Amino acid sequence: MAREGWLIPLAAVAAVLLYRRLRGSADQRTAGASWEFSGPMARLYDLLFSSPIDGFYARIARRLTETIPSGQALDVGCGPGRLAVHLARQAPDLTVTGIDISPDMVELAKRRAEAAKLSDRVHFEVADVGALPFPDHQFDLVVSTMSLHHWRDPARGLTEIRRVLKASGQACIYDVADWILRLTHHGTGLAEVLAESPFASEASQPVWSVGPVPLVRSFCLGRQGHSRAEA
């Protein structure tokens, strides 16, 4: 990444830290991501975090649709719907379903798809990754960006993702680097989460860094366990 491009990821990290400080009381925090992204917080997240890294979502969409240009895709923790819309724009033969635990995020995402005239191929619903409302082996692609660190039970969520993924499909998970996770959340790193998941043998890869400092890590793999590293 060029030196002038550093401002965007640094701004995104600052937005994460600001967001954590803006959160409410301990009782409200126990309500989980549904409260964290309700009402004004949903719009604030879209403005301060999703908007500055929209190009990152576009880059992910280009990479994923090169491998899976058609079929059904699931965006877990879709937030305001930016990645889902990029996926549909990049791949006209791809149908995208986005889920989020926050009804307000889902409403933002629906409005974004409508504005992009993609509502016929991009759908959103309220759901929890720990209990996905889909049959086994439905999706050719499952993707999640910047969501895993909010899941109540990440290992359970990854198990559900594996369940709904086709045998020939691919799951790609992107999340903040461990040092950010430990600074802003409960301190559990991605390695510990993977060790308890059906993807335990897969190593995460840095995909977004400032110099030697990673900001975002990922792992991409098929249901049979074959990984595809992201560079």
Buried (B, 14 or more C-beta within 10 A) or exposed (E): EEEEEBEBBEBBBEBBEEBEEEEEEEEEEEEBBBBBBBEEBBBBBBEBBBEBBBEBBBBBBBBBBEEBBEBBBBBBBBBBBBBBBBBBBBBEEBBBBBBBBBBBBBBBBBBBBEEBEBBEBBBBBBBBBBEBEBEEBBBBBBBBBBBBBBBEBBBBBBBBBBBBBBEEBBBBBBBBBBEBBEBBEEEBBBEEBBEBBBBEEBEBBBBBBBEEEBBBBBBBBBBEEEBBBBE
